[in-house]
Amino acid sequence: MTTRAGFIALIGEPNAGKSTLTNRMVGAKVSIVTHKVQTTRARIRGVALEGDSQLIFVDTPGLFQPKRRLDRAMVAAAWGGAADADVIVLLIEAHRGVTEGVKRILDGLAELPQGRKIALAINKIDRVEVPTLLDLTKDLNDRFAFAKTFMISAEKGRGVDDLRHWLADELPEGPWLYPEDQIADLPMRMIAAEMTREKLTLRLHQELPYQLTVETENWEERPDGSARIDQVIYVARDGHKGIILGRKGETIKAISKASREELSEFLGRKVHLFLQVKVRSNWLEEAERYSEMGLDFTDGNA
Ligand SMILES: Nc1nc2c(ncn2[C@@H]2O[C@H](COP(=O)(O)OP(=O)(O)OP(=O)(O)O)[C@@H](O)[C@H]2O)c(=O)[nH]1
């Protein structure tokens, strides 16, 4: 048996449907899907198996015009995911067409080192008529030499199987990168992290620090049937820690309670949830690393 494995980066403007598509491909809720733009802050990965191929999805933060320093770091992180991937899928919204943001992404793609397969997936085809779709397909293919074009509806599941099959065939031959038993575990850890992140979002609203990520560091099944879950909330600055902890630790306590209750209900058993807040400032370092590689993220150039 020849196995294949590799990384697939989904890139596109905020709201293009990257999280929805990732979830559909992986078959588990790994990213929060909302109407709000720019919800995906972390490069969340999901793993799917298709025949003998292991598909590892890198769900990038939205690529958009950076205005502030922090936004630039996020754009850099998104391109970072793409630059490391074996296959890139550019997701475009059918009803919005070739926006200024899309043009900038196409310019960015043209600058990437050669050798990567880049496919186009026109999403939300449920929102347009066929002639519009055909015009858009032609327009985009005139602008960039895509390896293949897919017309999909991530939400309704249309065209998604075709895309997954194609991706499975395009990945390089090689051993699977995640052992099978870890894949089973991975979505659960992500789901648990996303639940806590969701509670943070609900509780903190506008105050929510931009570069916040949640990771499940440890998951222990206890003999009494309960689960002990340890998570770390990473923030970029020391000052953000206080926001999350709240006065006398009230905020984190409320978040922990809400997340624990949901997890417990989801898993159908008792959960002991331990949250820690740590500072990790590598978003900005990442931006600098990619600018060293020749990708320019200074104002107006992304
Ligand atoms: N009509 C329609 N809506 C879709 C489709 N796919 C996604 N959506 C909706 O588009 C919105 C954005 O989807 P997300 O998956 O959150 O988009 P995203 O690209 O991950 O967004 P960011 O995390 O902000 O980068 C959600 O309201 C989805 O329900 C589709 O095929 N058709």
The ligand as an SDF file (V2000), in Angstrom:
LIG
                    3D

 32 34  0  0  0  0  0  0  0  0999 V2000
  -24.4940   30.4720    1.7870 N   0  0  0  0  0  0  0  0  0  0  0  0
  -23.3680   29.8890    2.1940 C   0  0  0  0  0  0  0  0  0  0  0  0
  -22.7680   30.3250    3.3250 N   0  0  0  0  0  0  0  0  0  0  0  0
  -21.5990   29.7460    3.7060 C   0  0  0  0  0  0  0  0  0  0  0  0
  -21.0190   28.6890    2.9540 C   0  0  0  0  0  0  0  0  0  0  0  0
  -19.8640   28.3220    3.5660 N   0  0  0  0  0  0  0  0  0  0  0  0
  -19.7550   29.1200    4.6510 C   0  0  0  0  0  0  0  0  0  0  0  0
  -20.8030   29.9490    4.7550 N   0  0  0  0  0  0  0  0  0  0  0  0
  -21.0630   30.9530    5.8160 C   0  0  0  0  0  0  0  0  0  0  0  0
  -20.0940   31.9770    5.7580 O   0  0  0  0  0  0  0  0  0  0  0  0
  -19.7850   32.4680    7.0610 C   0  0  0  0  0  0  0  0  0  0  0  0
  -18.2920   32.4450    7.3140 C   0  0  0  0  0  0  0  0  0  0  0  0
  -17.8250   31.1030    7.3470 O   0  0  0  0  0  0  0  0  0  0  0  0
  -16.5040   30.6870    8.1500 P   0  0  0  0  0  0  0  0  0  0  0  0
  -16.2960   29.2540    7.8700 O   0  0  0  0  0  0  0  0  0  0  0  0
  -16.5830   31.1490    9.5410 O   0  0  0  0  0  0  0  0  0  0  0  0
  -15.4260   31.5810    7.3840 O   0  0  0  0  0  0  0  0  0  0  0  0
  -13.8540   31.7130    7.6550 P   0  0  0  0  0  0  0  0  0  0  0  0
  -13.2260   31.8750    6.3350 O   0  0  0  0  0  0  0  0  0  0  0  0
  -13.3730   30.5760    8.4990 O   0  0  0  0  0  0  0  0  0  0  0  0
  -13.7880   33.0600    8.4470 O   0  0  0  0  0  0  0  0  0  0  0  0
  -12.5780   33.6240    9.3780 P   0  0  0  0  0  0  0  0  0  0  0  0
  -12.4550   32.6770   10.5280 O   0  0  0  0  0  0  0  0  0  0  0  0
  -13.1030   34.9510    9.7900 O   0  0  0  0  0  0  0  0  0  0  0  0
  -11.3690   33.7140    8.5440 O   0  0  0  0  0  0  0  0  0  0  0  0
  -20.5930   31.6010    8.0190 C   0  0  0  0  0  0  0  0  0  0  0  0
  -21.7560   32.3100    8.3620 O   0  0  0  0  0  0  0  0  0  0  0  0
  -20.9200   30.3600    7.1970 C   0  0  0  0  0  0  0  0  0  0  0  0
  -22.1070   29.7410    7.6090 O   0  0  0  0  0  0  0  0  0  0  0  0
  -21.6940   28.2420    1.7600 C   0  0  0  0  0  0  0  0  0  0  0  0
  -21.2750   27.3400    1.0480 O   0  0  0  0  0  0  0  0  0  0  0  0
  -22.8440   28.8850    1.4480 N   0  0  0  0  0  0  0  0  0  0  0  0
  1  2  1  0
  2  3  2  0
  2 32  1  0
  3  4  1  0
  4  5  2  0
  4  8  1  0
  5  6  1  0
  5 30  1  0
  6  7  2  0
  7  8  1  0
  8  9  1  0
  9 10  1  0
  9 28  1  0
 10 11  1  0
 11 12  1  0
 11 26  1  0
 12 13  1  0
 13 14  1  0
 14 15  2  0
 14 16  1  0
 14 17  1  0
 17 18  1  0
 18 19  2  0
 18 20  1  0
 18 21  1  0
 21 22  1  0
 22 23  2  0
 22 24  1  0
 22 25  1  0
 26 27  1  0
 26 28  1  0
 28 29  1  0
 30 31  2  0
 30 32  1  0
M  END
$$$$
